[in-house]
């Protein structure tokens, strides 16, 4: 007892005066003294006493753990009893309120998407909530900014909705007609063929045609709408002049049913065209008419050589085709408007001569030259080739993108911004059709023409399509919206849809851009609003039935307390 009293006195002194101030209240000081006394007695007590105290503490903890579920059960039972006693008017008011709130959220989401092109809920969750829960945003890096001079040069060199001759257009008789025979569908539209007729008249006719009867007949032949009438006129021209190069060109394009037959006609056209071209060179300075005749004969010769190179490419003689294209570009360097380099790029990719492809790109992917899908996507393919084999989205999200991967992603973004229709064809998310004879830069027609010939080159490089699939959609979040502004290129033309519908066949579903897909949360809020509105209507029309439905839902949610609730109800 003496030890206990001494301990109590010492403790009281230490507690009351050791800190220089008194306890908050006398009751607290007394409790602290009693706790310290018990602690010291337990420290000096026998082992069985300490075990008894531990057992008592364990029983107390077990009682607290068992008491918590009982309280939760009682709370759930009370909530269930409260909900089961509610009237149908309450359920109706609840569903109407939830429908109204979800409708407001849906309207706000739709307005935000129309104005900014993104979902507000998704943007907030990715930007603010995901970092809080430890997630890492896996968004592609912003592409490197291009100079203002490039944008200005592109704006001046690329007028809106200018239709271009397809550098890789097929042969009418050997390819387009065969498609018609098999499917019964016309792959070429009247508008497209009319543009080709105008091209033929511009390329293959001149003011001096009246001096040569065969050229006079061919001038009328290019204006004929009926293919059989054009073929008949070509034979009439050959009867007048067996060396009429344009007549052989027409027969190669439209009468030949195979590439081999087309090549035979073009070889005859080349022989006649070279002879006429040499004659025109000798007398082109005599008068303006002779200069016009030389331009026409030059056009015929270049066209024939180009088509012969394409025949060699289609027949598998790829190296021969590459040599013919290179020689043609050296012989006529000023005819870059014909885009022969795009034929060369495709042939070099078939040879897998990627160093040569890069050399061609270095020459033609220039600020002063108009861009094309072939230029942009081939550049992206070469950069993707360096990293695609080892690229993994999961690994990249953890360690970040390397310099080579950033360059590849930037190149893909550049290509997608120039023509956003191409990826769906390369990823085979949309079916291909035969390419038209004319294309619209940055339009669906250009995408069809590019993917038709280059899809195999993307498939050949392992992982290239996977890298494209993982990164191309991120471009749409980075392109300015609305499209009054441009990012890497001039603003996207607004008239592409109309021109593409005239160039592409009616059975093809034209890709329209910009048409951003609706975010998930717009669909979700629309569904939530519709569902809650339907519940409100059903509650108003069938109140008793909806109360029974609500009780059934409660039985599913709280099966433990449901029997007692239903019994009390």
Secondary structure, 3 states (H helix, E strand, C coil): CHHHHHHHHHHHHHHHHCCCCCCCCHHHHHHHHHHHHHHHHHHHCCHHHHHHHHHHHHHHHHHHHHHHHHHHHHHHHHHHHHHHCCCHHHHHHHHHHHHHHHHHHHHHHHHHHHHHCCCHHHHHHHHHHHHHCCCCCCCCCCCCCCCHHHHHHHHHHCCCCCEEECCCCCCHHHHHHHHHHHHCCCCCCHHHHHHHHHHHHHHHCCHHHHHCHHHHHHHHHCCCCCHHHHHHHHHHHHHHCCCCHHHHHHHHHHHCCCHHHHHHHHHHHHHHHHHHHHHHHHHCCCCHHHHHHHHHHHHHHHHHHHHHHHHHHHCCCHHHHHHHHHHHHHHCCCCHHHCHHHHHHHHHHHHCCHHHHHHHHHHHCCCCCCCCHHHHHHHHHHHHHCCHHHCCHHHHHHHCCCHHHHHHHHHHHHHHHHCCCHHHHHCCCCCCCCCCCEEECCCHHHHHHHHHHHHHHHHHCCCHHHHHHHHCCHHHHHCCCCCCCCCCCCCCCCCHHHHHHHHCCCCCCCCCCCCCCCCHHHHHHHHHHHHHHHHHHHHHHCHHHHHHHHHHHHHHHCHHHHHHHHHHC
